[in-house]
């Protein structure tokens, strides 16, 4: 039977739509059946406190979750917008690649083989909106290359703002695109895009200013200081990217993408973005941890480049289709196995939390009842606890051994003051009145704290960022102690159940070398609401030479103490 060109086009279009329907159903089933990943629970708490920014990320993920969760109060609702935008992203990629007359069969094979697209077909983290706005950006940018229209400029400005409101990685897409086409700088409409996008982004910038630029300080300073160089991160980067591209065909996907011939401005844009993004994060591995999925924005151009490459050469290797089918079969076996809850998959390290969390929450709630639950060193379990108890009873105590999080900004700590709370920890924080119990997430220690007293939100600032000292040298720090609370702070221990202390904590790597306590005059301090005082803190430098991270920490028994200041880099020489 002879098929005309129009018939072939109609059949390919229909088949792609069938694929999109199947893709949506699979992602919806995954979204409905799996319990939440820790990060998803954290972002759910974001959605309970809608704002223009958060400690770790911009706010788009909170909007995604809020919209879906309003319709369905469960895991599926939390992930609903991700399922929808994942399908839209694949469809938009098809609309782009159709303009290069790409083969529809290869399109389905490559999309379905790309493992990272499966992850963000249902997982709701900032990467989900980031992928959607990245694909939208390429769609409208391709039109803008050929048609310098003001209507397209307005649309691109909103898409660029969407990128930046999704995740800070969006700046890579923008910067690398401009680098690939410097002639854009000559277009008045380009500067209009930049100005309008900047105006749309002002609310987030103001949020950062009003909160002391927490995201910038964390991502550019504190995160790298906490992590440092690790050769395993460098060596594991490329295999991790191969896995993201596809377990069996990742090497070939990347090779075909990077050997595509540049025949127009858009292909150059795709190539610069794909190579530039992967190179940027590879270089980042020398500074600290880089998670494999951070390169997500590289894979939209990678997929398009692979399909353009095959079109340029007129065919694809005969083995590619067979290997891609095997690749897809492996991914489907894992995904369907997760939906069915196959026990062998439930106990794998990266998948265990999708099955064990609801039970863990029930086990903790049996002891805590309706009381607030305080959990040190981690935003994951407190967020899980709040989601699965449909409350905001979980609170993350960010100790001096951990890092600051959004829990240091939300008003949750304020509501706990002088209340009776239940503390759950993986380690024993006090000697007496502690119960140990087993949970689905391992053994835990639990105990009650009467008249809970904490100062986690207090920020202590100094003029010093880096210092050099000789062993044992006397140093005096002028500390500015800010009271962010709506009530007066009183550090007195008179008639208090739990004593409060201030200490200068010297860390060597992740280990605290020692903590130097403040004098008794610290306990005489009173600070009115939203005011600050200066406090002179004399301390001796460590006796052993080396590099140290110095932080100031306020501790109330029996808790280990918060991370109340930024890091001061101290070199003892």
N, C-alpha and C positions, 0 to 999 in steps of 0.2 A: 504494500500500500504506500502510495506516494504522499508525503507530507510537505506542504508549502512552507516557506519561511515563516509566515504568520502562524501556521499550525504548530510548528516547532516552538516558536516563541510562546504561544499560548500554553503549550504542554509544559514547558520549562517553568513558566510563571505559576501554573497550577501546582506543580510538584514542589516548588519552593514554598508555596503557601501551606501545603500538606506538612512539609518539614517544620515550618513555623508553628503550626498547630501542635505537632508532636513535641516540639521543643518546649512549648508553653505548658503542656500537660505534664511532662516530666518534671519541669521546674516547680510547678504547682504542687505535685505530689511530694516532692522533696521538701518544699517549704512547709507543708502541712504535717508531715510525719516526723521530722527531726526536731529534737529539742534545740534550744538556742546555743550557739557558740558564745563564749564569754564576751567577746567584743560586741556582739549583737545585743546582749543584755545591757551592757554599758551604754550603748547608743539608745536603747529604749528609755533609760533614765534621762538621757539627753532630751528625749521627746516629751518628758514630763515637765521640763523646764525650758521651754522654747526661748531661744535667745539668738543674738546676732553672731555669737561665737562661743567656743568652748576651749578648754585648756589644750586639748590635743588637736582639734580639727575645726574647720568651719561648720556651719549649721545645716547643710543640705541633707545629710543623713537623718537628722532629727525630723526634718520636714517629711521626708520619705516615710519614716516610721509612723509619724503622727497621723498622716493621711490614711495609711492602710489600717493602722490599729484602731482608728475611729470606727471602721466598718466591722472588723473582726477582732475581738479581744483574745487573741491567741498568737501562736508562732506564725501561722499563715498570714494573719493581718499585718504583723510586723514586717513580713517579707513581701507583701503583695505588690508594692510599687517596684521592687526589684524584679519580680517575675515579669511584670508588664514591660518595664523599660529594657530588660534583657531581650525580649522578643522584638521590641521596636528597634533596638540597636542592630540586631541581626538583619532585620528587614532593611534598615537604612544602609547597611554595608552592601546588601544586594543591589539596592538602587544605585549606589556608587559604582560598583564593579560591573553592572550591566552596561555602563557607558564605555567600557573597554571590551565589550562582547565576550566576557568571560564565560566559561562553560558552567552551566548550572549544577551539573553533577559534581564537578570539582569544588564548586562553592560549598555545597552541602558537606562533602567529604572533609574539606579543610576546616570549616567552622566546627563541625561535630568532633573533629580530632583535636582541636585546640583546648587543652585541659583547663586553662585558666578561665575560659568562657563558661565552662560548666560550673566552676566554683562560684562565679558571680552571676549565675543564672538564678540563684535563690538566696545566697548569703547577703545580708543587708549590713554593709559597712560603708564607709565613705567611698570605697572603690566602686560600688554599684552606681551611684549617680555620676561618679567621675567617668566611668566607661560610657554611659549614655551621652553625656555632654561632649566627650571626646569624639564620638562617632558623629554627633550632630555638627560639631565644629568642622570636621572633614567634609561633610556633605555640603554645607553652605560655603565653606572656603573654596571648594572646587568651582562652585558657581561664581563666586566673587572674583576668582582669577580671570575668568573670561568676561564677566560683566561687572564693571565698576559702577554698581547702582547704590544709591543711598538707602533704598529699602533693604538690600542685602547687608549693608553696613549696620543698620539698626538691629537686624536679626543677629548678626555676628557679635555685636556688642553684648546683647543679652546672653548669647551662648557662652562667650568668654567669661562673663560674670558668673554664669552657672558653673563653669569649670572651676573658677576660683572659690566659689562657695561650696564646692564639693570636696576638694582636697587640695592642699598646697602644691601637690605634684602637677596640677594643671598648668602651673607657670612654665613647666618644661615644654608642653605642647605649644604654648604661645611663643616662647622664646625660640625654640628650634624651628618653628614655622617661619618666623621672621628671618632667622638666620639663613634659611633655605631660599629666601626670595627678598633680597635687600631692596629691590625695586618698589616694594610695598611702601617704603618710606617716602616715596615721591607722590603718593596718592593722598589728596586731602581727606578722602573718605577713611583712609587708614587711621589718621590722627583723630578723626571723629569717633571711630570704633574705640580707640584707646581711651579717649576722654569720657565717653559715655559709660564704658565698662568700669572705669575708675570711679565715676560718680555712683554707679550702682553698687560699688564695693565699699563705699564710704562707711555705711553702718558697721561693717565688720572691722574696719580700721579703727573707728571710734571705740568699738568694744575693746579692742586690743589696748588702745591708749588708756582707757578707763580702768583696765585691770592690770596695767603694768607690763604689757606685751608678754603674757605667759607662754603663748605658743612659740614665739620667736626665741625666747630664752630657753625653752625646753628643747626644741628641735635643733637649734644651732649651737647650744652650749651644754646644757645639763645632760641630754641624752648621750652625746659623744663622750662626755666626761665619765659617765657611769659605765659605758661599755668598753671603749678603747679598742685597740687593734687585737684581732684574733685571726690567726692564719687559717683556721678552719672556715671562717666566714668567707675569706678570699677564695679558697680552694673549692668551696661548695657552691659558689655563685653560678658558674656556668652550668654544672649539672642541674641546678635548680631551675635555670631558665629553659633548659632542654625539656625538663619535666613539664613546665608551664606551657610550652609549645605543643607537647604531646609525648607521652611516654615512649612510643615506638618511632615516631617520625619527627621528633623535635629537632634533631640535628639537621634533617633534610629541609624542614620548614624554614629554619633560619638561614641555611645555605641558599636555598632558592630565592628567599626574600632579598638577601643582600647581594645577589648577583643579577638582579633585575636591571635592565638597561634604562638609563634616564632618557626619556624621549619627550617629556614635557615638564612644566613647572610643578604640577601636582605630584608626579612620580618622585621628583626631587624632594618635595616636601615629605612624602611618606618615608623615603629612604633616610633623610636626615633625622626625622623623628624617631624612627626605629633604631638606627645605629646610635644616635645621640643619647636616647633614653637608657639603652642598655649599657652604654659606655659610662654614663654619669653614675649609675648605681654600682657599676663595677668599681669605679674609683672610690665610691663611698664605702665600699667594704674595707678599705684600708683605715678608715676612721672609726667604724663601729658596725653594729649589726645591721644587715640589710635583709629584709624578708623577701622571699621569692616573688610574692604577689605585688610588691611595690612597683614592678615594671609593667603593670597591667596596661598603661597607656601606650606601650610599645606594640601591643599585639593587634590592635585595630589596623595600624599601617602594615604590620607583618603579614597579616592575612590577605590584605589587598595586594601587597607586593607579590606574594606567592602566586596568586591567581593571574596577575598581570604578566608575571614571568612565564607561566605556562602558555599564555596567549601569545607572547612574543616568540616563543620557540615553536609554536604550532602544535605541540603535543606535550605529554608528560611521560616520564619513564613508566614502563609497563608494570614494574613492581610497586609503584607508588600507590595505586588503587588498592592492591591487596594489603599492603602494609597499613594504609589508612583505615581500611575496614577492620583489621585486627586491632588497631589502636582504639577505634570507636567501640568495638566489642568489649575490650577490657574496661573502658570507662563506664559503659552501660552496666556491665556485671557489678562493678563496685557501687554505682548509683542505685541500681535496683536492689542490690543486697542491703544497702543502707535503708531504703524504703521498707523492705521486709523485716529489717532488724535482725539480720543473720548474726548469731552470737560471735562468730570468728572476727567479724568486723567491729563489733562493739568494744572490743578490748584493745584495739590498736591505739597507740598513743595519741595520734592527731584526731581520732574519731570518737574516743571514749566519752568526751564531754557531751556529745550529741545524744547520749543515752542515760547518763548517770546523774544528771543534775537535778531533775525534778524529785527524785528519791532523796538526794542529799538535802534538799530544801525541807522536805517533810521531816527528815530525821532531826534537823536542827530546830525546826518549829515545834516539834514535840517537847523540846526542853525550854525554848524561849517563850512559847505562847504568843501573845500579841505584843510583847515587849520589843523595843529596838534591839537589833543585833549588830554588834561592833566587831569588825573583822580586820585585823592588821595586815598591812603589806599586800595589797592587791585590790584592784577595782572589780575583778571578775566575780568573785563569790558574793560580795555585797549586792552587785547588780542582779545576779541570778536570783538571789534571795528576794529582792524587791519584786522582780518580774513574776516569779512563781507564787508569791504570796499576794500578788496584786496590791502592793502597798509601796511605801517608801521606807520600810523598816530596816533595810540593810544599809549600813554605813561603813565606808572604807576608812580605816585609820591609817593614814600615810605616814609611816614612821621614818626616823632618821636613816634607816637601812634601806628604804625604798625610794620613792620619788613622789613629787607632788602630782595630783590629778585634779579632775574637775570636782571631786568631792571636797577640795579645799576652797572652792568658790561657791558651790550651792549652799543654801541656808539650812542644810540638814544638820550640821553640827550644832548650830544655835538651838535647835529644838531638843537636843539631847541633854543640855546642861542641867545638872542636879536631878536627873532622872535615874531610875534603876534600869540598867541595861545588861544584856547578856553578851559576853565576849567569847568568840570562838576563834581558836588559833591552831596552827599546825605545830606550834611549840608551846612549852609551858611558861607562861608569863609571871606566875606567882606560885609560891610554895604550898599554900594551904587553900582549902575550899575549892579545889579543882577536880572536875570529873573528866575522865577520859572515856571516849566512846568511839566505836567504829562507824564509819559512814561509807556510802558508795564511792566517795572520793578519798578514802583512806582515813586513818585515825585522826581524831581531833581532841583538843583540850577545851573545856568550857567552864566558865565561872561567871558569877554575878558580880556586878559592880554597883554598889549603892552610891547615890549622890555623884554621878559621873561628872567629871570636871576635865575639860580639855581645852587646848588653845591652838588647835591645828591651823586655823585660818590666819593667825597672827603672822605678819611678815616683818622680818628683821632685816634691815638694810645697812650697808656700810659703804664708805667711799672706796674701799679696797676691792680689787678684782684679782690681782696677782701680787704676790709678796715674795721677797727673799729674806731669809734670816739665817743666823748662825745657830748651831745647836744650843738649846736652852735659853736663847735670847728672849728678854722680856718684851712683850708686845702689848700695846693698849689699843683696843678697838672702840671707836665711838659708834655705838649701836643706836640706830633709830628704830624704836619698837612701835609699830602701828597697831592701833586697836580698830579692827574693822566691824566690831560688833555694835549692836544698838544698846548695850548696857556697859556700865563701868567695869573695867577689869581690876581685880584685886588679887595680887600674887601672894598675899599673906597666907601663912599656914595655920594661923591661930584659929582654933575651933573647926579646922577643916579635917574631914575624914581622910583625904588623900593629899599628900604633900606635893608641892610643885617646885621644880628646879629648872635652872637655866644652865646649859653647858656648852662649851666650845668643843666640838667633836672633830677629831683628826682622823681621816680615812686614808689608808694606804691601799689603793685599789678598791675592792669592795669590802675590805675588812677595816673595822674601826680600831685604830691603834690605841687611842685612849680618849677619854672625855675629861676636860678640865672644868670643874664646877664654878659658877659665879659666886660672889660673896653673899653674905646674909642680907646686904642692903637691897639685893634683888627682890626679896620678899616684902620690902616696904613700898614697892611701886604701886601706884594707882594711876590708871589711864582712863580718861573719860571717853564716852562713845565717839568713834570716828576721829579721835585725836591721837597724838603720838608724843613720846618723850625720848630724850637722849639718855643713854646709859653707858658709862665708861666701864669696859670689861678688860682688866689686865690678865694676860695669860702668857705662859712660857711656851716657846716653840719646842717641838719634839727634840729629844737628845740625839736621835739617830738621823743621819743625813738621808735625804731622799725627797721625793715629790709627794705632797699630801693634798687632799681635798679637805678644806675646813668649812664646816657649816655650824650654825648656831641652832640649838634645839631646846625647846621647852618640853619638859617631861613631867607628867603627873602620875604618881604611883597608881596602879601597878603597870601602866603602859610604858613602852620603851622610849617614848619621846618623838615629837614630830620633826619634820624637816622645815624649819621656820625661816631659813635664809637661802639665798643663792650660794653657789659654791665659790669659795675663795681658793685660788690655786697658790699653794705655798710651797716654795722650794727651800729646803734646809741644806745649806752648803758650807 
